Amino acid sequence: MRRNGEAAVGQSEAIIRFREIEAQLPVLLDELLVCQPYRAGRAPAAPRVAGVYVFTEDGVHRYVGRTRDARRRLGDHTRPSSGHNTAPFAFNVARLVAREAGKQLLGSRTQLAAEGAFDVLFRAAKERVRAMDFRFVAIDDPALSTVFEVYVAIAPGTAGDFNLFETH
């Protein structure tokens, strides 16, 4: 059981740790936005390391995520056989396209993904994502990558259109 003095020490250590993470965010953002873009199915292949990535389309940052393996994650987002849980960005793109076309979207994600008409949109969205630039910054610290993902998604000029931060 912690005493008041021990709790204060733990709290101040946590604040120091958070400030260390906070100080790294602008530097990592600059690194992410200027790094070499990758494309699914093209050389060079994305690295097999942990970190945070952003998909960019026509110079507009659309989606931010984090992963333990950038190469695998790029494939997950763009593979024609990927489902709604492994390609959430494409799923959200397809859902937006359907809404803009005035289509009714009823049911759960699983039910929606099983509908033939929606599946056509979902496949097209995966192709659209496949054509986007994929930028990546390696981060092996889980706390830093978690905070950085949110930072990138809400930073001015980098907010992803499709980062909903909803569970599914």
Backbone as a chain_set.jsonl record, in Angstrom:
{"seq": "MRRNGEAAVGQSEAIIRFREIEAQLPVLLDELLVCQPYRAGRAPAAPRVAGVYVFTEDGVHRYVGRTRDARRRLGDHTRPSSGHNTAPFAFNVARLVAREAGKQLLGSRTQLAAEGAFDVLFRAAKERVRAMDFRFVAIDDPALSTVFEVYVAIAPGTAGDFNLFETH", "coords": {"N": [[0.841, -1.181, 0.0], [0.581, 2.175, -0.9], [1.9, 5.096, 0.558], [1.137, 8.579, 1.201], [3.41, 10.137, 0.456], [4.783, 8.329, -1.208], [2.956, 8.033, -3.29], [2.98, 10.601, -4.358], [5.59, 10.726, -5.361], [5.458, 8.746, -7.363], [3.527, 9.914, -9.009], [4.816, 12.281, -9.819], [6.923, 11.169, -11.259], [5.5, 10.045, -13.363], [4.509, 12.354, -14.591], [6.895, 13.538, -15.428], [7.732, 11.568, -17.256], [5.638, 11.761, -19.129], [6.06, 14.363, -20.07], [8.534, 14.003, -21.301], [7.782, 12.357, -23.434], [6.001, 14.106, -24.717], [7.754, 16.13, -25.586], [9.04, 14.909, -27.707], [7.196, 14.705, -29.759], [6.738, 16.834, -31.84], [9.149, 16.651, -33.285], [9.164, 13.986, -34.172], [6.88, 14.123, -35.781], [7.707, 15.851, -37.85], [9.691, 14.199, -38.928], [8.133, 12.021, -39.796], [6.516, 13.191, -41.807], [8.308, 13.932, -43.789], [9.536, 11.658, -44.626], [10.514, 8.999, -46.886], [7.984, 7.997, -49.095], [6.092, 4.97, -49.208], [4.608, 2.46, -51.307], [2.019, 0.103, -51.641], [2.881, -3.059, -52.874], [4.99, -2.151, -54.408], [8.496, -1.598, -54.945], [10.759, 0.293, -52.943], [10.112, -2.084, -50.317], [8.048, -1.537, -47.446], [9.408, -1.169, -44.128], [9.928, -3.809, -41.686], [9.158, -3.047, -38.952], [8.162, -1.623, -35.781], [5.891, 1.133, -35.25], [4.481, 4.329, -36.225], [2.197, 5.244, -38.77], [1.113, 7.026, -41.737], [-1.391, 7.479, -44.155], [-1.453, 9.093, -47.238], [-3.154, 11.023, -49.614], [-3.039, 12.578, -52.644], [-1.574, 14.668, -51.459], [-2.983, 15.116, -49.138], [-3.415, 14.188, -45.834], [-4.855, 11.272, -44.804], [-5.318, 9.074, -43.076], [-4.227, 7.765, -39.989], [-2.219, 5.445, -38.227], [-0.998, 2.848, -36.0], [1.481, 0.312, -35.562], [3.022, -2.967, -35.153], [4.461, -3.969, -37.193], [5.267, -2.569, -40.019], [5.308, -3.27, -42.78], [3.616, -5.531, -42.928], [1.259, -4.364, -42.009], [0.669, -2.424, -43.955], [0.072, -4.136, -46.068], [-2.188, -5.408, -44.955], [-4.051, -3.318, -44.963], [-4.48, -2.974, -47.669], [-4.783, -5.333, -49.135], [-6.803, -7.276, -51.302], [-8.338, -9.345, -50.134], [-8.582, -8.645, -47.474], [-10.424, -8.111, -44.477], [-13.025, -6.215, -42.754], [-11.992, -5.695, -40.207], [-9.23, -5.772, -40.505], [-8.716, -3.959, -42.463], [-9.577, -1.247, -41.717], [-9.477, 1.442, -42.495], [-10.017, 1.469, -45.291], [-12.558, 0.379, -45.106], [-13.94, 2.449, -43.802], [-13.688, 4.417, -45.753], [-15.218, 3.261, -47.809], [-17.688, 3.236, -46.515], [-18.189, 5.991, -46.276], [-18.352, 6.704, -49.002], [-20.628, 5.232, -49.704], [-22.576, 6.511, -48.089], [-22.471, 9.098, -49.17], [-23.544, 8.539, -51.622], [-26.121, 8.199, -50.971], [-26.963, 5.799, -49.887], [-28.538, 3.491, -47.691], [-27.211, 2.533, -44.613], [-27.314, -0.02, -42.714], [-27.168, -2.025, -39.755], [-24.533, -4.033, -38.218], [-20.904, -3.707, -38.465], [-19.935, -6.14, -39.445], [-22.249, -7.204, -40.641], [-22.732, -5.247, -42.583], [-20.394, -5.441, -44.131], [-20.834, -7.913, -45.278], [-22.77, -7.515, -47.171], [-23.427, -7.566, -50.595], [-23.493, -5.275, -52.336], [-22.196, -3.377, -50.765], [-19.743, -4.629, -50.472], [-18.593, -4.36, -53.005], [-18.028, -1.629, -53.004], [-16.232, -1.587, -50.865], [-14.088, -3.157, -51.814], [-13.244, -1.485, -53.907], [-12.446, 0.697, -52.389], [-10.242, -0.383, -51.03], [-8.481, -0.627, -53.165], [-8.183, 2.068, -53.771], [-6.893, 2.96, -51.422], [-4.579, 1.469, -51.691], [-3.268, 2.855, -53.706], [-2.376, 5.091, -52.444], [0.131, 7.164, -50.775], [2.258, 5.854, -48.29], [3.551, 6.652, -45.362], [6.004, 6.391, -42.786], [7.204, 6.181, -39.455], [9.615, 4.838, -37.374], [9.026, 3.588, -34.161], [9.707, 2.233, -31.16], [8.747, 2.295, -28.612], [5.941, 1.618, -26.834], [4.212, 3.396, -25.371], [4.97, 5.939, -26.307], [4.393, 5.62, -29.07], [1.623, 5.304, -28.98], [0.664, 7.774, -27.96], [1.747, 9.43, -29.912], [0.395, 8.602, -32.246], [-2.22, 9.606, -31.821], [-1.6, 12.305, -31.606], [-0.652, 12.888, -34.235], [-3.002, 12.432, -35.642], [-4.626, 14.52, -34.803], [-3.206, 16.864, -35.08], [-2.78, 20.144, -36.459], [-3.273, 20.348, -39.937], [-2.578, 17.731, -40.365], [-4.562, 16.059, -39.677], [-6.283, 13.083, -39.894], [-8.845, 12.229, -42.112], [-10.327, 9.984, -41.665], [-9.864, 8.9, -39.183], [-11.466, 7.746, -36.604], [-11.403, 6.991, -33.994], [-13.004, 5.165, -32.704], [-14.215, 2.194, -31.178], [-14.457, -1.067, -32.615]], "CA": [[0.0, 0.0, 0.0], [1.368, 3.4, -0.986], [1.622, 6.208, 1.464], [1.009, 9.83, 0.457], [4.702, 10.514, -0.123], [5.084, 7.407, -2.302], [2.046, 8.353, -4.391], [3.461, 11.84, -4.963], [6.782, 10.39, -6.143], [4.978, 8.049, -8.552], [2.827, 10.873, -9.857], [5.79, 13.182, -10.439], [7.635, 10.378, -12.269], [4.603, 9.929, -14.512], [4.489, 13.662, -15.25], [8.182, 13.667, -16.113], [7.682, 10.655, -18.408], [4.751, 12.325, -20.14], [6.736, 15.544, -20.65], [9.55, 13.468, -22.217], [7.053, 11.929, -24.631], [5.472, 15.316, -25.346], [8.852, 16.846, -26.242], [9.434, 14.19, -28.921], [6.121, 14.679, -30.746], [6.954, 17.656, -33.047], [10.309, 16.122, -34.029], [8.692, 12.778, -34.858], [5.948, 14.528, -36.832], [8.531, 16.314, -38.974], [10.334, 13.009, -39.505], [7.1, 11.246, -40.486], [6.0, 13.866, -42.989], [9.33, 14.073, -44.833], [10.154, 10.378, -44.959], [10.224, 8.419, -48.184], [6.716, 7.269, -49.1], [6.033, 3.606, -49.732], [3.347, 2.089, -51.948], [1.773, -1.337, -51.59], [3.232, -3.791, -54.078], [6.103, -1.524, -55.128], [9.775, -1.514, -54.244], [11.165, -0.608, -51.874], [9.064, -2.528, -49.389], [8.034, -0.895, -46.126], [10.192, -1.95, -43.167], [9.24, -4.697, -40.725], [9.428, -2.493, -37.625], [7.028, -0.991, -35.102], [5.84, 2.575, -35.31], [3.258, 5.035, -36.605], [2.153, 5.495, -40.201], [0.057, 7.889, -42.255], [-1.724, 7.356, -45.568], [-1.637, 10.408, -47.832], [-3.73, 10.986, -50.959], [-2.97, 13.896, -53.291], [-1.04, 15.629, -50.508], [-3.865, 15.235, -47.969], [-3.26, 13.076, -44.9], [-6.184, 10.702, -44.664], [-5.49, 8.08, -42.011], [-3.054, 7.528, -39.151], [-2.314, 4.218, -37.444], [0.243, 2.352, -35.401], [1.641, -1.107, -35.843], [4.271, -3.628, -34.767], [5.128, -4.393, -38.428], [4.756, -1.652, -41.042], [5.085, -3.965, -44.05], [2.41, -6.349, -42.791], [0.091, -3.492, -41.843], [0.368, -1.865, -45.272], [-0.616, -5.206, -46.784], [-3.517, -5.596, -44.369], [-4.934, -2.228, -45.386], [-4.654, -2.895, -49.118], [-5.004, -6.655, -49.732], [-8.214, -7.459, -51.684], [-9.029, -10.283, -49.242], [-8.654, -8.135, -46.101], [-11.762, -7.833, -43.974], [-13.269, -4.91, -42.147], [-11.157, -5.49, -39.026], [-7.823, -5.578, -40.884], [-8.652, -2.809, -43.371], [-10.602, -0.308, -41.242], [-9.436, 2.687, -43.262], [-10.782, 1.23, -46.519], [-13.957, 0.195, -44.712], [-14.503, 3.775, -43.542], [-13.784, 5.081, -47.055], [-16.389, 2.676, -48.478], [-18.882, 3.697, -45.805], [-18.406, 7.383, -46.663], [-18.805, 6.696, -50.394], [-22.012, 4.753, -49.682], [-23.418, 7.58, -47.525], [-22.531, 10.192, -50.138], [-24.419, 8.072, -52.709], [-27.461, 8.112, -50.426], [-27.315, 4.421, -49.538], [-28.833, 3.191, -46.289], [-26.202, 1.677, -43.994], [-27.934, -0.588, -41.532], [-26.544, -3.21, -39.192], [-23.168, -3.972, -37.684], [-19.832, -3.728, -39.469], [-19.908, -7.477, -40.04], [-23.404, -7.312, -41.535], [-22.52, -4.345, -43.71], [-19.342, -6.009, -44.97], [-21.361, -9.105, -45.953], [-23.679, -7.112, -48.242], [-22.764, -7.548, -51.901], [-23.323, -3.916, -52.846], [-21.163, -2.717, -49.974], [-18.473, -5.291, -50.758], [-18.049, -3.728, -54.214], [-17.445, -0.356, -52.562], [-15.102, -1.903, -49.985], [-12.977, -3.566, -52.687], [-12.77, -0.283, -54.593], [-11.754, 1.516, -51.383], [-8.914, -0.981, -50.798], [-7.662, -0.229, -54.32], [-7.884, 3.495, -53.583], [-5.887, 3.039, -50.366], [-3.356, 0.882, -52.267], [-2.618, 3.876, -54.534], [-1.929, 6.214, -51.603], [1.451, 7.129, -50.149], [2.304, 5.303, -46.933], [4.755, 7.14, -44.68], [6.175, 5.613, -41.571], [8.315, 6.489, -38.565], [9.835, 3.732, -36.439], [8.945, 3.91, -32.734], [9.578, 0.955, -30.454], [8.184, 2.558, -27.284], [4.484, 1.583, -26.988], [3.557, 4.605, -24.842], [5.247, 7.018, -27.248], [3.656, 5.421, -30.327], [0.2, 5.525, -28.712], [0.434, 9.218, -27.867], [2.089, 10.022, -31.208], [-0.688, 8.325, -33.198], [-3.287, 10.572, -31.578], [-1.043, 13.621, -31.942], [-0.657, 13.045, -35.689], [-4.386, 12.466, -36.106], [-5.31, 15.772, -34.455], [-2.342, 18.024, -35.314], [-3.233, 20.956, -37.594], [-2.693, 19.995, -41.223], [-2.307, 16.302, -40.494], [-5.696, 15.285, -39.17], [-6.811, 12.092, -40.815], [-10.285, 12.312, -42.313], [-10.98, 8.728, -41.345], [-9.533, 8.449, -37.829], [-12.683, 7.933, -35.822], [-11.097, 6.625, -32.611], [-14.119, 4.385, -32.172], [-13.955, 0.77, -31.162], [-15.284, -1.822, -33.541]], "C": [[0.882, 1.239, 0.0], [0.938, 4.397, 0.073], [1.588, 7.483, 0.624], [2.299, 10.261, -0.211], [5.073, 9.635, -1.305], [4.208, 7.696, -3.513], [2.517, 9.612, -5.109], [4.698, 11.588, -5.817], [6.364, 9.707, -7.435], [4.299, 8.988, -9.534], [3.824, 11.803, -10.548], [6.629, 12.453, -11.482], [6.799, 10.234, -13.53], [4.539, 11.239, -15.289], [5.775, 13.879, -16.021], [8.196, 12.803, -17.367], [6.794, 11.223, -19.508], [5.397, 13.535, -20.811], [7.843, 15.108, -21.616], [8.908, 13.027, -23.528], [6.587, 13.154, -25.415], [6.547, 16.068, -26.13], [9.259, 16.195, -27.566], [8.421, 14.329, -30.06], [6.375, 15.556, -31.974], [8.11, 17.147, -33.908], [9.903, 14.885, -34.818], [7.725, 13.122, -35.987], [6.71, 15.02, -38.062], [9.173, 15.139, -39.69], [9.327, 12.19, -40.318], [6.721, 11.898, -41.815], [7.024, 14.042, -44.098], [9.95, 12.743, -45.251], [9.72, 9.903, -46.345], [8.88, 7.697, -48.151], [6.881, 5.875, -49.702], [4.685, 3.436, -50.413], [3.22, 0.584, -51.882], [2.135, -1.96, -52.934], [4.365, -3.208, -54.89], [7.355, -1.551, -54.272], [10.087, -0.043, -54.008], [9.981, -0.955, -50.966], [9.172, -1.752, -48.079], [8.813, -1.772, -45.144], [9.328, -2.803, -42.25], [9.585, -4.252, -39.308], [8.164, -1.842, -37.072], [7.073, 0.516, -35.275], [4.481, 3.106, -35.706], [3.342, 5.372, -38.089], [1.022, 6.447, -40.54], [-0.127, 7.573, -43.74], [-2.036, 8.744, -46.083], [-2.132, 10.245, -49.27], [-3.727, 12.398, -51.517], [-2.54, 14.991, -52.311], [-1.874, 15.826, -49.247], [-3.708, 13.983, -47.109], [-4.646, 12.557, -44.544], [-6.367, 9.807, -43.443], [-4.168, 7.842, -41.305], [-3.276, 6.231, -38.386], [-0.984, 3.866, -36.824], [0.269, 0.845, -35.548], [2.931, -1.643, -35.245], [5.075, -4.037, -35.992], [4.547, -3.582, -39.588], [4.452, -2.367, -42.358], [3.79, -4.789, -44.002], [1.169, -5.463, -42.744], [-0.304, -2.84, -43.159], [-0.383, -2.896, -46.107], [-2.025, -5.438, -46.272], [-4.507, -4.551, -44.876], [-5.299, -2.314, -46.865], [-4.943, -4.23, -49.809], [-6.476, -6.826, -50.083], [-8.992, -8.365, -50.736], [-9.158, -9.79, -47.804], [-10.089, -7.795, -45.717], [-11.857, -6.485, -43.288], [-12.425, -4.664, -40.901], [-9.694, -5.25, -39.374], [-7.64, -4.406, -41.834], [-9.684, -1.753, -42.958], [-10.621, 1.011, -42.005], [-10.261, 2.526, -44.537], [-12.263, 1.044, -46.207], [-14.622, 1.553, -44.493], [-14.623, 4.598, -44.818], [-15.036, 4.58, -47.778], [-17.683, 3.152, -47.824], [-19.206, 5.145, -46.169], [-18.93, 7.469, -48.1], [-20.268, 6.26, -50.461], [-22.957, 5.838, -49.161], [-23.587, 8.723, -48.519], [-23.422, 9.84, -51.325], [-25.865, 7.899, -52.231], [-27.908, 6.709, -50.06], [-27.546, 4.293, -48.041], [-27.773, 2.232, -45.76], [-26.756, 1.17, -42.673], [-27.164, -1.812, -41.057], [-25.128, -2.968, -38.71], [-22.154, -3.914, -38.82], [-19.794, -5.062, -40.188], [-21.063, -7.644, -41.024], [-23.231, -6.441, -42.774], [-21.484, -4.917, -44.677], [-19.835, -7.208, -45.769], [-22.315, -8.757, -47.095], [-22.913, -6.978, -49.552], [-22.492, -6.153, -52.43], [-22.241, -3.165, -52.078], [-19.794, -3.325, -50.265], [-17.812, -4.709, -52.009], [-17.368, -2.406, -53.846], [-16.196, -0.576, -51.713], [-13.884, -2.315, -50.811], [-12.384, -2.36, -53.423], [-11.993, 0.614, -53.626], [-10.375, 0.948, -51.081], [-7.973, -0.658, -51.944], [-7.263, 1.24, -54.21], [-6.788, 3.67, -52.538], [-4.542, 2.519, -50.886], [-2.566, 1.91, -53.088], [-2.089, 5.06, -53.724], [-0.488, 6.036, -51.131], [1.303, 6.656, -48.713], [3.627, 5.769, -46.338], [4.784, 6.533, -43.29], [7.361, 6.131, -40.773], [8.408, 5.366, -37.54], [9.813, 4.25, -35.003], [8.764, 2.585, -32.013], [9.035, 1.094, -29.037], [6.658, 2.601, -27.402], [3.768, 2.836, -26.474], [3.756, 5.774, -25.813], [4.444, 6.832, -28.532], [2.161, 5.647, -30.135], [-0.122, 7.013, -28.693], [0.702, 9.873, -29.22], [0.995, 9.778, -32.248], [-1.812, 9.353, -33.044], [-2.82, 11.974, -31.95], [-1.094, 13.87, -33.449], [-2.091, 13.196, -36.201], [-5.093, 13.78, -35.802], [-4.463, 17.023, -34.696], [-2.865, 18.82, -36.507], [-2.508, 20.546, -38.879], [-2.404, 18.521, -41.402], [-3.483, 15.443, -40.084], [-6.207, 14.33, -40.235], [-8.323, 12.207, -40.901], [-11.015, 11.105, -41.743], [-10.574, 8.153, -39.998], [-10.704, 8.776, -36.923], [-12.459, 7.695, -34.334], [-12.291, 5.966, -31.93], [-13.684, 2.928, -32.105], [-14.875, 0.081, -32.147], [-15.148, -3.3, -33.293]], "O": [[1.815, 1.348, 0.796], [-0.238, 4.508, 0.42], [1.973, 7.462, -0.545], [2.27, 10.714, -1.355], [5.615, 10.124, -2.296], [4.677, 7.61, -4.648], [2.459, 9.682, -6.337], [4.837, 12.178, -6.888], [6.867, 10.057, -8.503], [4.477, 8.868, -10.746], [3.687, 12.079, -11.74], [7.011, 13.05, -12.489], [7.328, 10.295, -14.64], [4.517, 11.227, -16.52], [5.744, 14.357, -17.155], [8.625, 13.257, -18.428], [7.151, 11.173, -20.684], [5.277, 13.695, -22.026], [8.07, 15.764, -22.633], [9.437, 13.297, -24.606], [6.76, 13.224, -26.632], [6.279, 16.585, -27.215], [9.773, 16.876, -28.453], [8.767, 14.09, -31.217], [6.235, 15.053, -33.089], [8.043, 17.212, -35.136], [10.251, 14.747, -35.991], [7.747, 12.481, -37.038], [6.387, 14.64, -39.188], [9.196, 15.091, -40.92], [9.646, 11.721, -41.411], [6.618, 11.215, -42.834], [6.646, 14.28, -45.244], [10.803, 12.711, -46.138], [8.709, 10.344, -46.891], [8.653, 6.868, -47.271], [7.706, 5.652, -50.588], [3.738, 4.172, -50.135], [4.205, -0.135, -52.049], [1.751, -1.459, -53.991], [4.675, -3.721, -55.965], [7.29, -1.529, -53.043], [9.699, 0.795, -54.822], [9.0, -0.217, -50.872], [10.264, -1.364, -47.665], [8.87, -2.99, -45.315], [8.139, -2.538, -42.071], [10.225, -4.987, -38.556], [7.223, -1.551, -37.811], [8.142, 1.107, -35.427], [3.462, 2.433, -35.549], [4.4, 5.736, -38.602], [0.1, 6.653, -39.751], [0.843, 7.42, -44.483], [-2.787, 9.493, -45.457], [-1.603, 9.441, -50.037], [-4.331, 13.305, -50.945], [-3.075, 16.1, -52.332], [-1.508, 16.62, -48.381], [-3.85, 12.862, -47.596], [-5.497, 13.297, -44.051], [-7.442, 9.781, -42.844], [-3.12, 7.731, -41.943], [-4.39, 5.948, -37.947], [0.032, 4.509, -37.091], [-0.768, 0.19, -35.644], [3.822, -0.879, -34.875], [6.241, -4.411, -35.866], [3.457, -3.882, -40.076], [3.43, -2.088, -42.985], [2.977, -4.741, -44.926], [0.151, -5.774, -43.364], [-1.493, -2.715, -43.452], [-1.361, -2.564, -46.776], [-2.951, -5.641, -47.057], [-5.658, -4.866, -45.18], [-6.328, -1.777, -47.274], [-5.317, -4.234, -50.982], [-7.333, -6.548, -49.243], [-10.193, -8.169, -50.552], [-9.788, -10.462, -46.987], [-10.859, -7.266, -46.518], [-10.895, -5.717, -43.248], [-12.166, -3.508, -40.569], [-8.984, -4.589, -38.615], [-6.525, -3.909, -41.995], [-10.561, -1.4, -43.746], [-11.676, 1.629, -42.145], [-11.115, 3.364, -44.829], [-13.122, 1.502, -46.96], [-15.743, 1.778, -44.95], [-15.553, 5.392, -44.957], [-15.819, 5.376, -48.297], [-18.662, 3.437, -48.514], [-20.374, 5.489, -46.351], [-19.857, 8.231, -48.375], [-21.059, 6.853, -51.195], [-24.024, 6.057, -49.735], [-24.684, 9.253, -48.696], [-23.991, 10.727, -51.962], [-26.731, 7.495, -53.006], [-29.105, 6.454, -49.933], [-26.846, 4.903, -47.233], [-27.475, 1.224, -46.401], [-26.676, 1.847, -41.647], [-26.581, -2.542, -41.858], [-24.6, -1.858, -38.783], [-22.508, -4.054, -39.991], [-19.637, -5.109, -41.408], [-20.873, -8.169, -42.121], [-23.553, -6.861, -43.885], [-21.674, -4.882, -45.893], [-19.298, -7.489, -46.841], [-22.636, -9.623, -47.909], [-21.861, -6.341, -49.596], [-21.397, -5.871, -52.917], [-21.465, -2.41, -52.663], [-18.794, -2.608, -50.3], [-16.589, -4.581, -52.055], [-16.271, -2.108, -54.319], [-15.219, 0.164, -51.831], [-12.769, -1.87, -50.535], [-11.165, -2.236, -53.544], [-10.993, 1.22, -54.009], [-9.427, 1.71, -50.892], [-6.783, -0.436, -51.719], [-6.131, 1.605, -54.524], [-5.853, 4.444, -52.746], [-3.491, 3.069, -50.556], [-1.339, 1.842, -53.155], [-1.422, 5.936, -54.274], [0.04, 4.925, -51.09], [0.352, 7.011, -48.017], [4.696, 5.329, -46.762], [3.752, 6.208, -42.702], [8.398, 6.477, -41.339], [7.414, 4.99, -36.918], [10.492, 5.222, -34.67], [7.773, 1.888, -32.232], [8.881, 0.093, -28.337], [6.123, 3.529, -28.009], [2.806, 3.287, -27.096], [2.814, 6.511, -26.102], [3.868, 7.796, -29.035], [1.496, 6.137, -31.048], [-1.072, 7.457, -29.336], [-0.032, 10.772, -29.63], [0.701, 10.665, -33.05], [-2.293, 9.902, -34.035], [-3.574, 12.742, -32.547], [-1.525, 14.934, -33.891], [-2.353, 14.002, -37.093], [-6.064, 14.124, -36.476], [-4.96, 18.137, -34.531], [-3.348, 18.229, -37.473], [-1.284, 20.416, -38.899], [-2.02, 18.1, -42.493], [-3.402, 14.216, -40.14], [-6.523, 14.742, -41.351], [-9.005, 12.274, -39.879], [-12.188, 11.197, -41.381], [-10.916, 7.009, -39.7], [-10.908, 9.924, -36.527], [-13.247, 8.152, -33.507], [-12.552, 6.18, -30.747], [-12.861, 2.489, -32.909], [-15.948, 0.59, -32.471], [-15.776, -4.103, -33.984]]}, "num_chains": 1, "name": "protein.A"}
